[in-house]
Amino acid sequence: QLAAAVSGATQVREGGAMEGRSIFARMAGVVDEFFAKRFYSIGSFVGRRPCVSVLLSLLFMLACAAGFSQFKSESRSNKLWIPQGTRAEQDATTYTQHFPPSSRFTNLILEAKAGGSILEKPALMEAMELHGKIEKVKFENTTLADICVKQPGMGHDCFIVSILGLWSYSAATLAADPNPKATLSAAGYAPENLERLLGGVTYANGGVTSARSMSMFYSMKLDEVLEGGDYVDRRGEGFEKELLEMLRCDEPACSGDMCACGYASDALSVYASSTRSFGDVFGGVISGDVGLINGAFFIMIIYLILNLGGLCHKVNSRAGLAVLCVASIVFAGIAGYGLGMWAQFAYTPVQSVLPFVLIGIGVDDSFVIMNALDRTDVSLPPQERIAQALSHAGVSIMVTSITDFVAFAISVSSALPALASFCMYAAFSVLMMLFFQVFMFSAFVTLDLRRVNANRIDCCFCLPRGLLCCPTKPKEEAAKAIEEGKKDPNQMCCCGPPAHTGGRIGVVLERVVAPQLVKKPVAAVVCVLFLGWFGICAWQANNLAVQDTERRFLPDDSYLLTTLKKNDEYFGSEGTSVNLLTLKGDYFASQKALAEVGVAMEKVAGVMPASSDAYRNWATSFRDACRNGQVSLTKDADGYATVETEYYAQLRAWLSTAGARYAADVKWASEDPQQGIKASRAVTELRSVNKMVAGQSTPDADQAVAAMDGLRAACDAQTELP
């Protein structure tokens, strides 16, 4: 009987016997009939034992959810968006092993108000006053002096980059200077170096006459620990929070689309950014979107309720079933996430968009099942109706689910860890969606059919006669009323039964759209329009530029976005620092190659000259100290040490005294300098490869890649380095 029922249903769906059909059509029919029989059997089991099916599904979900015990998250961008196994990833890993991140920053751009010059003495005095307030900022007894990176010799014990260092960050010294512009001109800054400190500089007669803005860069110690897949620096973040609050960046003063920090000053506008700024602004945007996200889920649930059966009938509505549908989707998601964690894939921020995907897939599967159910004979018992519905709908949702699963599973091979992790979670979740739709949602449908047959109200099915305020009428009474042409007494007063099974959209599609589409001229025009649209889309996709710009996620009234714009305006021509890493080797034999590596790198197109302030090399500075007699050792005519033991001993002593600013650039193998150096670094800079896109300075990806390839080739050619 089972085989006959399914075979008959299949033949009706295929349109009759298979004679005259191609071999592929016959094979497809055989496969379709095979799976239809299997889903009919599953539907029969679920229809007879819905509670058992729900219980088994819940137990399976709990087994999968046990994978949450293996939960691990990852939000570090270098672990998510750098392709694994590439040279870039290997170089980054090697570098951070020897030189882990050790500092965080706060950068201020001070702009003179009313089109004035930042070099006027009142503006400089206010800038110095602001620096004094920054030195007094305190977080749990931690001040700037406690948290800053130490680098004496720039007018302050801390690593601060600003022209205020010319006056040793002393308001008294600045006040006593009768001509600050002359002091600045006498400092001997090369134009390209001065324009790292001042924006909108103008010159006359070989000296600086004015500037629109100045930069103040503070480097602070990084003291972070790994917590839940993310690094946390409580002291540094706390200090930056106090500093930004002192500047009143959380109360920006906006003029048009430009927002400065609310710091009160008659001469200056203050624009700030710090290590925590992006997180603060992103967090504010995301928290503001939580209500929208919840609203989106609510709208989807309402849409599901209305499309599964509406709210117009006391008995035939399916509001309760819609809620159970959402529950089955949630259980499927939990199971899918649990399997992903069992597979040891980290949870990343990208997974936060997956629930929307799963709701869309789950709701679509539910619609397919319910559509197949509504086409069955309502006089049949619930178990037979659900079996026939699954024999039709099960094959459809299985094909789409397997297709989605395979697509996501293939993408797990992506070199980007974030994408691979997302696709693994999505693949498991899609597979679980198929399982829970067939075994759990179908069981809920069976129970709902039993409720309808028992003539119980939808919202409170446990009450045989409904609510006191909304009682249900017996089926016989309702049928008699309908026979007499009266309104169904169980129909809600606010609305009537739909005139079309597809609703108003169904009416439009059937009576307006479909009759026109079957006309050949209309069909031809539609095809041409869609081909044209496809061509336009393909053309635009081909012209789509790949650019990396985080600022697209910042709100227009953010102080940080304005700071970035001001940085583009005044300092957009600054390049990108590049660290040149050397590992363990014979540093004594490589003295000359180490000292002259900057000369070799500057031959690469786009690299700043070794004579610029952007270049920093401990080996060059140590050689110069030896040449000038600042270091006492046996040396040749070029200033290079000729005795190995003296070289390592004197280098260690120099790095702890006169060369202290380079101490962090050399990693010794042990406390004994004669054991040699295990790693060192020099710093050079690539010229700016930025271009203006929609009024914003954006890195040119093609130029950046070409410059990096040139640097790598130059480094590979340095065979004399350690």
CORLINWO-V457805 format. One record per residue. SS is DSSP state (2 for helix, 1 for strand, 0 for the rest). Layout:
SS
SS
This chain:
0
2
2
2
2
2
2
2
2
2
2
2
2
2
0
0
0
0
0
0
0
0
2
2
2
2
2
2
2
2
2
2
2
2
2
2
2
2
2
2
2
2
2
2
2
2
2
2
0
2
2
2
2
2
2
2
2
2
2
2
2
2
2
2
2
2
2
2
2
2
0
0
1
0
0
0
2
2
2
2
0
0
0
0
0
0
2
2
2
2
2
2
2
2
2
2
2
2
0
0
0
0
1
1
1
1
1
1
1
1
1
1
2
2
2
0
0
0
0
0
2
2
2
2
2
2
2
2
2
2
2
2
2
2
2
2
0
0
1
0
0
1
0
2
2
2
2
1
0
1
0
0
0
0
0
0
0
1
0
1
1
0
2
2
2
2
2
0
0
0
2
2
2
2
2
2
0
0
0
2
2
2
2
2
2
2
0
0
0
0
2
2
2
2
0
0
0
1
1
0
0
1
1
1
0
0
1
1
1
1
0
0
1
1
1
1
1
1
1
1
1
0
0
0
1
1
1
0
0
1
1
1
0
2
2
2
2
2
2
2
2
2
2
2
2
2
0
0
2
2
2
0
1
1
1
0
0
1
1
1
0
0
0
0
0
0
0
1
1
1
1
1
1
1
0
0
2
2
2
2
2
2
2
2
2
2
2
2
2
2
2
2
2
2
2
2
2
2
2
2
2
2
2
2
2
2
2
2
0
0
0
0
1
0
0
0
0
0
2
2
2
2
2
2
2
2
2
2
2
2
2
2
2
2
2
2
2
2
2
2
2
2
0
0
0
0
1
0
2
2
2
2
2
2
2
2
2
2
2
2
2
2
2
2
2
2
2
2
2
2
2
2
2
2
0
0
0
0
0
0
0
2
2
2
2
2
2
2
2
2
2
2
2
2
2
2
2
2
2
2
2
2
2
2
2
2
2
2
2
2
2
0
0
0
0
0
2
2
2
2
2
2
2
2
2
2
2
2
2
2
2
2
2
2
2
2
2
2
2
2
2
2
2
2
2
2
2
2
2
2
2
2
2
0
0
0
0
0
0
0
0
0
0
0
0
1
0
0
0
0
1
0
0
0
2
2
2
2
2
2
2
2
2
0
0
0
0
0
0
0
1
0
0
0
0
0
0
0
0
0
0
0
2
2
2
2
2
2
2
2
2
2
2
2
2
2
2
0
0
2
2
2
2
2
2
2
2
2
2
2
2
2
2
2
2
2
2
2
2
2
2
2
0
0
0
0
0
0
0
2
2
2
2
0
0
0
0
0
2
2
2
2
2
2
2
2
2
2
2
2
2
0
0
0
0
1
1
1
1
1
1
1
1
0
0
0
0
0
0
0
2
2
2
2
2
0
2
2
2
2
2
0
0
0
0
0
1
0
0
0
0
0
0
0
0
1
1
2
2
2
2
2
2
2
2
2
2
0
0
0
0
0
0
0
1
0
0
0
0
0
1
0
0
2
2
2
2
2
2
2
2
2
2
2
2
0
0
0
0
2
2
2
2
2
2
1
1
1
0
0
0
0
2
2
2
0
1
1
1
1
1
1
1
1
1
1
0
0
0
1
1
1
1
0
0
1
1
1
1
0
2
2
2
2
2
2
2
2
2
2
2
2
2
2
2
2
0
0
0
0
0
0
